[in-house]
């Protein structure tokens, strides 16, 4: 019996964890213990900044929150790694002959 998957189609049903990060903050434990239902925690992001979208902890995109009916959603604005190249990669520096090598 030979197993020959077609491309990466066999990976399409693998579960992954998608996380959207609104922001971060650092707090002392004593401050965390004083949080209540009406507490406000200030995050390190501005309201107009894009949110980080991660798959299994790896940043893959940035997006913005949208309201869709009575639920929140996420509009992907930027996929990472899809920006066009800024031009050809610089050519590697020529190797120098090591001491004792023939020139």
C-alpha positions, 0 to 999 in steps of 0.5 A, a space after each residue: 500500500 502506497 500513500 501519495 498525498 496530492 500536494 498539501 491537501 491532506 493538511 487542510 483538515 488539521 486544527 490550528 489555534 487562531 488568536 487575535 491580540 488586542 494588546 498587552 500590558 505588564 502588571 504587578 500581581 497585587 494589581 491583578 488581584 484588585 481587578 473587578 468587573 468594572 476595572 479597565 486595563 490599559 493596553 499598549 495599542 492605540 485604537 486605530 492600530 491593526 491587531 495581530 493575527 497569529 496561528 499557533 503563536 506565529 504572527 501571520 497577518 494584521 487586521 481590524 475589528 468589525 461588527 457583523 450583526 450582533 457579533 464581532 469579526 475580524 477583517 484581514 488587512 495585511 498578510 505577512 510575507 506577501 509584500 512585494 520585494 523591494 528589489 533584487 537581493 544584494 549580490 554576495 561579496 566576492 570571496 577573498 583568497 585565503 593565505 596560501 591559495 593560488 590566485 
